[in-house]
Amino acid sequence: MTEPIAEAAETEDAGQFRSVEDQIALTLDAAVRPRPVRVAISEAQGLLCAEEVVAEHALPGFDQAAVDGYAVRSVDVRTAGQEPVQLPVVGEIAAGSRQPRRLQPGQAVRVDTGAPLPTLADAVVPTAYTDGHQAKVTVHKSVPSAGYVRRTGEDVQIGDVAVRKGDTIGSAQVGLLAAVGRAKVLVYPRPRVSIVSVGDELVDIDRTPSVGQVYDVNSYALSAAARDAGAEVSRVGIVPGDPKRLREIVEGRLLMSEIVVVAGGAGGSAGDEVHAALSDLGHIDLTRVAMHPGSVQGFGRLGPDSVPTFLIPGNPMSALVVFEVLVRPLIRAARGTRNPHRRIVGARLLSPITSTKGRKGFLRGQLLRDEGNGEYLVQPLGTSGAHLLASLAEANCLINIDEDLTEVAAGEQVKVTFLAQRA
């Protein structure tokens, strides 16, 4: 029998905590979108468009052949379905040709896909409908007017909006911008996020920890999470617990960031020292949020530009969950994403779980799909303890447990948050 997962043993009074929803609202209220910049379309992928791109050229810009074949007047081949029609081939037009050509009644011109149609031609007979001869072609099947022809402006007319403000620029949008002749486009840049790890016990991964020291996990993990959310990331790395040095570094990052995250800046005496060191830069609300893991947090707006600044736990597992629940939505909102939150679905629990009374639980899980009925299933991962990072690496979702629940039995429905697109 699978043992229930117990995420914590604390049972503090929920009245001492701020709700997760209130904390999210507080942080999202601080979202500031960076000013738009004009970039080459090759650099715009993944960014949000900051203008209405109006087409100044039609797409296609001229009537062109949609297939290899023969440009004709459709009226000249209308009886080809009853008996073959022969037409003299008076020339050939390749794709990219700029030499105008005029078609006379009862004639055909050989054309490549994408080639401009000669004057008077209103259809293209595919090569497969003919005998393929070069001098006199025999047509075995009729085509209607405009058959196998891409008409001028069929895709985009002059004055049409090619890419709308607020659209995410993907590969198709980049292609469309190129197709309408736009070399540059106005976009909202990725919000700049600085990640700082605080702790005298931390060493970088290129060193061997001594007794009592641990690798700096947070600056790497949180930087990756911020990039995944769509930010431009500066991994500041390890800052010792010296208050003056910490204040100097954070003050410098405020001048070049839209969001600052200080890991190891919440909880215990170290959190109090971090809070005190940064309090001269602005107000930081050090509070307890009704969530687990990562209830002890700090948030404020620091510096002359009131930059949103997070103080989050030093425990890597807790830090990543707090980042997912609170920091990621702020990054997405700063990017201008219409819905900054990840997708949430219902799933049937495969093993029982327990959660801390009075706190909203965010428990690690693996989301599956029942091949028979398409139902979502979720398997809790890990054992007791909020410090286990390995189970989060295996997880593709977080199981959301309401504050008033302490136990959920196997087979019951729960809400889960996707952590990956592949889920």
Phi, psi and omega per residue, in radians:
M1 nan 2.344 3.141
T2 -1.250 2.331 3.124
E3 -1.360 2.475 3.079
P4 -1.078 2.612 3.088
I5 -1.598 2.116 3.093
A6 -1.857 1.999 -3.055
E7 -1.445 -0.349 3.101
A8 -2.999 2.858 -3.141
A9 -1.900 -0.100 -3.091
E10 -1.186 2.552 3.127
T11 -2.390 0.760 -3.132
E12 -1.079 2.710 3.111
D13 -1.085 2.214 -3.102
A14 -1.105 -0.352 3.140
G15 -1.177 -0.297 3.111
Q16 -1.442 -0.101 -3.001
F17 -1.931 2.678 2.952
R18 -1.588 2.489 -3.115
S19 -1.207 2.686 3.097
V20 -1.050 -0.726 -3.121
E21 -1.084 -0.718 3.121
D22 -1.167 -0.669 3.135
Q23 -1.186 -0.689 3.083
I24 -1.093 -0.782 3.130
A25 -1.066 -0.697 3.131
L26 -1.087 -0.767 -3.114
T27 -1.271 -0.704 -3.134
L28 -1.149 -0.479 3.097
D29 -1.128 -0.321 -3.123
A30 -1.613 0.023 -3.084
A31 -1.117 2.240 3.079
V32 -2.228 2.121 -3.132
R33 -1.413 2.280 3.084
P34 -1.022 2.650 3.140
R35 -1.123 2.497 -3.126
P36 -1.094 2.588 3.059
V37 -2.305 2.694 3.113
R38 -1.720 2.186 -3.087
V39 -2.270 2.804 3.013
A40 -1.106 2.536 -3.079
I41 -1.076 -0.430 3.099
S42 -1.208 -0.298 3.131
E43 -1.799 0.029 -2.992
A44 -1.615 -0.156 -3.055
Q45 -1.047 2.309 3.124
G46 1.537 -0.139 -3.139
L47 -1.684 2.869 3.118
L48 -1.615 2.346 3.129
C49 -1.213 2.371 -3.091
A50 -1.910 0.258 3.129
E51 -2.627 2.830 2.977
E52 -1.520 1.976 -3.124
V53 -1.519 1.890 -3.110
V54 -1.694 2.264 -3.095
A55 -1.207 2.219 3.059
E56 -1.704 -0.122 3.112
H57 -2.329 2.535 3.090
A58 -1.282 2.689 3.101
L59 -2.344 2.013 -0.109
P60 -1.117 2.799 -3.128
G61 -1.498 -0.076 3.141
F62 -2.780 2.788 3.035
D63 -1.141 2.249 -3.066
Q64 -2.470 2.764 -3.139
A65 -1.253 2.337 3.109
A66 -1.550 -0.264 3.137
V67 -2.514 2.873 2.946
D68 -1.213 2.418 -3.136
G69 2.955 -2.453 -3.054
Y70 -2.310 2.176 3.064
A71 -1.365 2.271 -3.075
V72 -2.506 2.987 2.851
R73 -1.517 2.224 -3.071
S74 -1.033 -0.522 -3.126
V75 -1.143 -0.463 -3.110
D76 -1.342 -0.248 -3.120
V77 -2.115 0.277 -3.038
R78 -1.121 -0.427 -3.112
T79 -1.726 0.113 -3.065
A80 -1.115 -0.347 3.109
G81 -1.264 -0.464 3.115
Q82 -1.541 -0.745 3.108
E83 -2.614 2.578 -3.083
P84 -1.016 2.575 3.108
V85 -2.064 2.281 3.097
Q86 -1.811 2.356 3.123
L87 -2.330 2.410 3.048
P88 -1.230 2.419 3.110
V89 -1.654 1.979 -2.986
V90 -1.778 0.181 3.113
G91 2.873 -3.067 -3.130
E92 -2.503 2.437 3.120
I93 -2.161 2.095 3.113
A94 -1.574 2.785 3.031
A95 -1.063 2.343 -3.126
G96 1.596 -0.063 3.136
S97 -1.139 2.397 3.114
R98 -1.995 0.140 3.141
Q99 -1.599 2.035 -3.109
P100 -1.155 2.578 3.133
R101 -2.456 2.487 -3.120
R102 -1.971 2.330 3.127
L103 -1.705 2.298 3.063
Q104 -1.645 2.704 3.091
P105 -0.936 2.416 3.100
G106 1.393 0.249 3.133
Q107 -2.080 2.928 3.050
A108 -2.385 2.631 3.060
V109 -2.213 2.244 3.127
R110 -1.250 2.327 -3.089
V111 -2.334 2.564 3.014
D112 -1.614 2.791 3.047
T113 -0.983 2.268 -3.140
G114 1.563 -0.108 -3.131
A115 -1.285 2.551 3.075
P116 -1.194 2.463 3.134
L117 -1.337 2.514 3.055
P118 -1.236 2.751 3.105
T119 -1.003 2.447 -3.138
L120 1.455 -0.356 3.102
A121 -1.259 2.362 3.117
D122 -2.230 0.161 -3.134
A123 -2.774 2.849 3.055
V124 -2.219 2.246 3.046
V125 -1.587 2.048 3.117
P126 -1.016 2.585 3.141
T127 -0.975 -0.590 -3.118
A128 -1.134 -0.325 3.113
Y129 -1.542 0.079 -3.023
T130 -2.294 3.131 3.031
D131 -1.560 -0.083 3.049
G132 1.337 0.200 -3.117
H133 -1.202 2.642 -3.039
Q134 -1.518 -0.604 -3.039
A135 -1.665 -0.743 3.121
K136 -2.446 1.982 -3.029
V137 -1.692 2.438 3.063
T138 -1.797 2.136 -3.095
V139 -1.761 2.202 -3.073
H140 -1.804 -0.120 -3.080
K141 -2.559 2.365 -3.113
S142 -1.358 2.803 3.046
V143 -2.324 2.550 3.130
P144 -1.384 2.942 3.023
S145 -1.025 2.357 -3.087
A146 1.310 0.091 3.116
G147 -1.158 2.266 3.122
Y148 0.998 0.650 3.107
V149 -2.213 2.344 2.979
R150 -1.635 1.945 -3.062
R151 -1.351 2.648 3.063
T152 -0.968 2.205 3.103
G153 1.294 0.187 -3.114
E154 -1.083 -0.610 -3.138
D155 -1.545 -0.945 -3.117
V156 -2.406 2.269 3.076
Q157 -1.630 2.708 3.031
I158 -1.021 2.268 -3.114
G159 1.672 -0.227 3.066
D160 -1.212 2.631 3.025
V161 -1.443 1.988 -3.115
A162 -1.396 -0.789 3.093
V163 -2.329 2.265 -3.064
R164 -1.581 2.666 3.065
K165 -1.079 2.305 -3.120
G166 1.646 -0.194 3.089
D167 -1.273 2.477 3.002
T168 -1.346 2.286 -3.096
I169 -1.512 1.871 3.074
G170 -1.836 -2.919 -3.097
S171 -1.099 -0.658 3.141
A172 -1.163 -0.687 3.123
Q173 -1.185 -0.674 3.077
V174 -1.059 -0.762 3.108
G175 -1.094 -0.705 3.139
L176 -1.169 -0.705 3.088
L177 -1.051 -0.746 3.102
A178 -1.124 -0.687 -3.087
A179 -1.149 -0.518 3.128
V180 -1.692 0.171 2.996
G181 1.474 0.390 3.128
R182 -1.671 2.082 3.113
A183 -1.511 -0.504 -3.128
K184 -2.324 2.772 -3.127
V185 -2.562 2.588 3.113
L186 -1.460 2.199 -3.080
V187 -2.341 2.808 2.953
Y188 -1.535 2.093 -3.124
P189 -1.212 2.849 3.074
R190 -1.140 2.356 3.078
P191 -1.092 2.429 -3.133
R192 -1.501 2.192 -3.099
V193 -2.119 2.237 3.070
S194 -1.839 2.318 -3.127
I195 -1.982 2.141 -3.119
V196 -2.118 2.347 3.024
S197 -1.909 2.263 -3.124
V198 -1.962 2.356 3.050
G199 2.722 2.226 3.096
D200 -1.217 -0.297 -3.106
E201 -1.496 -0.076 -3.025
L202 -1.547 2.472 2.976
V203 -2.295 2.648 3.131
D204 -1.309 2.875 -2.984
I205 -1.273 -0.164 3.098
D206 -1.576 0.092 3.104
R207 -2.076 2.816 3.094
T208 -1.690 2.130 -3.122
P209 -1.121 2.448 2.981
S210 -1.514 3.123 3.110
V211 -1.041 2.269 3.136
G212 1.542 -0.052 3.129
Q213 -1.867 2.699 3.110
V214 -2.391 2.748 3.081
Y215 -1.177 2.584 3.022
D216 -1.344 1.766 3.124
V217 -1.546 -0.695 -2.945
N218 -1.085 -0.751 -3.060
S219 -1.119 -0.553 3.106
Y220 -1.364 -0.838 -3.086
A221 -1.139 -0.774 -3.108
L222 -1.242 -0.576 3.063
S223 -1.106 -0.739 3.101
A224 -1.118 -0.707 3.126
A225 -1.125 -0.668 3.134
A226 -1.186 -0.684 3.080
R227 -1.121 -0.723 3.115
D228 -1.054 -0.560 3.124
A229 -1.369 -0.185 3.092
G230 1.824 0.352 -3.115
A231 -1.670 2.778 2.902
E232 -1.618 2.059 -2.883
V233 -1.892 2.405 2.940
S234 -2.027 1.941 3.099
R235 -1.512 1.739 -3.120
V236 -1.206 -0.588 3.121
G237 1.575 -2.599 -2.992
I238 -1.483 2.321 3.006
V239 -2.112 2.158 3.110
P240 -1.054 2.907 -3.076
G241 -1.298 0.111 3.105
D242 -1.123 2.026 -3.046
P243 -1.012 -0.732 -3.105
K244 -1.115 -0.788 -3.140
R245 -1.136 -0.733 3.110
L246 -1.050 -0.788 -3.128
R247 -1.075 -0.724 -3.131
E248 -1.105 -0.772 -3.105
I249 -1.169 -0.812 -3.137
V250 -1.121 -0.698 3.122
E251 -1.052 -0.678 3.090
G252 -1.179 -0.665 3.141
R253 -1.207 -0.493 3.136
L254 -1.096 -0.454 -3.104
L255 -1.380 -0.237 -3.066
M256 -2.320 0.426 -3.106
S257 -2.416 2.639 2.949
E258 -1.643 -0.363 3.126
I259 -2.550 2.420 3.062
V260 -2.160 2.343 3.115
V261 -2.132 2.156 3.110
V262 -1.955 1.890 3.113
A263 -1.537 2.371 -3.045
G264 1.562 0.198 -3.086
G265 -1.786 0.218 -3.129
A266 -2.416 2.422 3.072
G267 1.679 2.330 3.059
G268 1.218 -2.969 -3.115
S269 -1.164 -0.578 3.113
A270 -1.107 -0.709 3.098
G271 -1.110 -0.678 3.110
D272 -1.112 -0.681 3.134
E273 -1.176 -0.717 3.099
V274 -1.102 -0.793 3.133
H275 -1.026 -0.782 -3.140
A276 -1.148 -0.677 -3.114
A277 -1.148 -0.550 -3.077
L278 -1.702 -0.120 -3.044
S279 -1.130 -0.442 3.099
D280 -1.213 -0.319 -3.111
L281 -1.538 -0.131 -3.119
G282 2.608 3.111 -3.085
H283 -1.466 2.235 3.012
I284 -2.081 2.183 3.132
D285 -1.554 1.812 3.091
L286 -1.560 2.010 -2.982
T287 -2.464 3.075 3.035
R288 -2.010 2.208 -3.102
V289 -1.820 2.439 -3.077
A290 -1.317 1.183 3.107
M291 -2.526 2.771 3.047
H292 -2.555 2.305 0.031
P293 -1.419 3.011 3.002
G294 1.495 0.714 -3.067
S295 -1.254 -0.580 -3.103
V296 -1.478 2.082 -3.044
Q297 -2.529 2.846 3.001
G298 -2.343 2.529 3.107
F299 -2.610 2.422 3.086
G300 -2.887 3.137 3.099
R301 -2.077 2.005 -2.988
L302 -1.971 2.747 3.058
G303 1.384 3.031 -3.100
P304 -1.095 -0.411 -3.137
D305 -1.738 0.170 3.116
S306 0.902 0.961 -3.095
V307 -1.298 2.207 3.078
P308 -1.016 2.203 -3.080
T309 -2.281 2.259 -3.114
F310 -1.889 2.387 2.896
L311 -1.922 2.042 -3.048
I312 -2.202 2.850 -3.063
P313 -1.047 2.712 3.081
G314 -1.432 -0.325 3.093
N315 -1.127 2.096 -3.029
P316 -0.980 -0.709 3.136
M317 -1.115 -0.856 3.138
S318 -1.104 -0.698 -3.123
A319 -1.067 -0.746 -3.128
L320 -1.189 -0.669 3.126
V321 -1.180 -0.783 3.093
V322 -1.055 -0.730 3.102
F323 -1.037 -0.805 -3.120
E324 -1.071 -0.759 -3.033
V325 -1.364 -0.617 -2.978
L326 -2.067 -0.760 -3.052
V327 -1.374 -0.752 -3.111
R328 -1.005 -0.813 3.097
P329 -1.031 -0.605 3.116
L330 -1.167 -0.704 3.081
I331 -1.077 -0.792 -3.137
R332 -1.111 -0.692 3.108
A333 -1.159 -0.690 3.118
A334 -1.142 -0.474 3.065
R335 -1.318 -0.289 -3.106
G336 1.661 0.206 3.121
T337 -1.099 2.304 -3.059
R338 -1.081 -0.752 3.074
N339 -2.095 1.843 -3.036
P340 -1.345 -0.097 -3.038
H341 -1.685 2.657 3.073
R342 -1.267 2.885 3.134
R343 -1.246 2.402 3.084
I344 -2.076 2.327 3.115
V345 -2.302 2.863 3.042
G346 -1.560 2.514 3.141
A347 -2.552 2.668 3.109
R348 -1.575 2.246 -3.078
L349 -1.290 2.302 -3.114
L350 -1.612 -0.356 3.107
S351 -2.421 2.648 3.139
P352 -1.230 2.653 3.087
I353 -2.403 2.755 3.011
T354 -2.134 2.709 -3.131
S355 -2.450 2.866 -3.068
T356 -1.369 2.305 -3.136
K357 -1.070 2.348 3.076
G358 1.431 0.037 3.139
R359 -2.241 2.527 3.049
K360 -1.390 2.127 -3.094
G361 -1.572 2.454 3.036
F362 -2.164 1.622 -2.977
L363 -1.805 2.531 -3.085
R364 -1.230 2.453 -3.138
G365 -2.696 2.858 3.055
Q366 -2.059 2.044 -3.091
L367 -1.522 2.297 -3.119
L368 -2.169 2.954 3.097
R369 -2.223 2.204 3.075
D370 -1.242 2.029 -3.088
E371 -1.155 -0.411 -3.110
G372 -1.291 -0.890 -3.065
N373 -2.068 0.046 3.111
G374 1.346 0.095 -3.110
E375 -1.219 2.487 3.032
Y376 -1.379 2.381 3.062
L377 -2.153 2.600 3.130
V378 -2.365 2.279 3.117
Q379 -1.868 2.028 3.056
P380 -1.051 2.577 -3.108
L381 -2.111 2.668 3.029
G382 1.514 3.131 3.082
T383 -2.121 -3.014 -3.077
S384 -1.021 2.374 3.082
G385 2.162 2.399 -3.124
A386 -1.557 0.016 -3.017
H387 -1.650 -0.046 -2.968
L388 -1.496 1.762 -3.070
L389 -1.363 -0.535 -3.072
A390 -1.046 -0.671 -3.130
S391 -1.208 -0.516 3.085
L392 -1.213 -0.582 3.105
A393 -1.127 -0.514 3.111
E394 -1.470 -0.293 -3.031
A395 -1.359 2.536 2.975
N396 -2.082 0.182 3.095
C397 -2.788 2.871 2.958
L398 -1.985 2.291 3.091
I399 -1.499 2.156 -3.095
N400 -1.672 2.087 -3.128
I401 -2.016 2.168 -3.110
D402 -1.099 2.745 -3.078
E403 -1.055 -0.542 -3.051
D404 -1.506 0.054 -3.139
L405 -1.864 2.358 3.042
T406 -1.995 -0.344 3.119
E407 -2.468 2.450 3.034
V408 -2.311 2.178 -3.074
A409 -1.425 2.705 3.038
A410 -1.032 2.442 -3.136
G411 1.693 -0.287 3.133
E412 -1.421 2.757 3.126
Q413 -1.475 2.382 3.063
V414 -2.323 2.849 3.041
K415 -1.651 2.417 3.113
V416 -2.275 2.561 3.114
T417 -1.829 2.182 3.066
F418 -1.089 2.398 3.014
L419 -1.865 -0.184 -3.108
A420 -2.537 2.567 3.140
Q421 -1.079 -0.606 -3.104
R422 -1.150 -0.308 3.128
A423 -1.270 nan nan
